[in-house]
Amino acid sequence: MDHFGEDFTSTDSSSVATFRAPALGVRRPFVVDESLARRLIADQLGLSSGSVVASATLGDLGADPLDVVALVLALEKAFGVRIDEAEADTCRTVGDLLDAVRTARPLRRETLSPVGV
């Protein structure tokens, strides 16, 4: 995929975070598609995506503790990350969930060898 000449300066800096790659000790950018995350949250809670704003509390959106667990699992799956359980427990707003995704650890992609090899 060729990206020569494309302007990436319009990237919303609030949607870019960094994470530490454990094996190398280097920091790399991790971009969160906030509109996708908000749509996912809206779908999980049966709401319109317009009502899912960063300042909205999960309780005000009708989420109970089990809904929050389901939201965290759905966000982890959608973005290929693992959100720390302690951090997930402190999420009270949509913005908190988005921040948790930004700072989450990426899942390791392991190759499986065929059985018997």
N, C-alpha and C positions, 0 to 999 in steps of 0.2 A: 504494500500500500504506500503510495507516494504522497507525501505531505508538503512538498516543496512549494513555496509561495503562499501557503495558507497562513492566515493571521490568527494566532492563538492568544493574542493579547486581551481578548474580550472574556477570557475565562474568569469566572467569578472566584476571586481568591478565597472566599469563605467556603468554597466547596473543595478546596485542595488541602490535604493534610499530609503529614509525613509519618512513616513508621520505620522502626529500626529492624532491618533484616538481621535476625539473630546470628546467623552463621558468619556474615561478613562485617557486621557492625557499621553498615552504611545506611544513610537515610535516603528514602525514595519517596516521590510524591504518590499519594493515594487520592484519587478523584472520586467523589461521591456524586452520582447523578441525583440531585435533590428532588427534581420533579418525579423521577421514578420512585424514589423512597416515599414521597408524599402520596403518590397514587397507590402504592402498595399498602401504606397505612390506612388510607381511605377505604380501599377494597376490603381489608381485613375487618374494619370496623363498620362497614356498610354505610359510609358517608360519601359526600361529594368531595372531590379533591380540593375544592376551593376553601373548605372549612378546616383543612389541615395546614395550619400555619405554625411557624417555629415557636411562637409564644403560647400556643394552645396547650393547656394541660391535658394529659391523657385522661384524667378523670372527667374533665368537662366534655371530652369527646365520647364519653360513655365507656371507656376501657376499664375493666376490672383487672385484678392482678393476673388472672389467667390469660386475658387478652394481651396484656403486656408481654407475658412469656411467649405467646404466639407471635406477636409483633417482632420480638427480638429474634426468634427462630427464623421467621420469614425474611427479615433483613439480612441475617447471617447467610442464608441460602442464596438470596438474590445478589449479594455483593461478594460472596466467597470469603467471608471473614469469620472470625470467632470473637464475639464480644465477651469481655470479662464479666463474670457473673456478678461480682461486687459492683461494677460500674452499671450493669443493667438494673440492679436493685435501686440505684439512685436516680434513674430516669423518671422525671415527673412531667416533662413537656416533650413536644415533638422535637424541639431543638436539642434537648438532651439526647434523644434517640439518634438524631443525625450526628451529633458530636461523638456518640459511642461508636457509630459505624466508622467515622473518620479516623478514630484512634484505635480501632480494633486490629487484632493480629490477622494477617492473611492466612488462609488455610494452606497447609502444605499440600502440594500436589505430588503424590507418590505414584510411581509406576508399579503395577502389580505384575509379577511374573506368572506365566501359566502354571497350573497345578502340575506337579511332577517334574518341574524343570529345576 
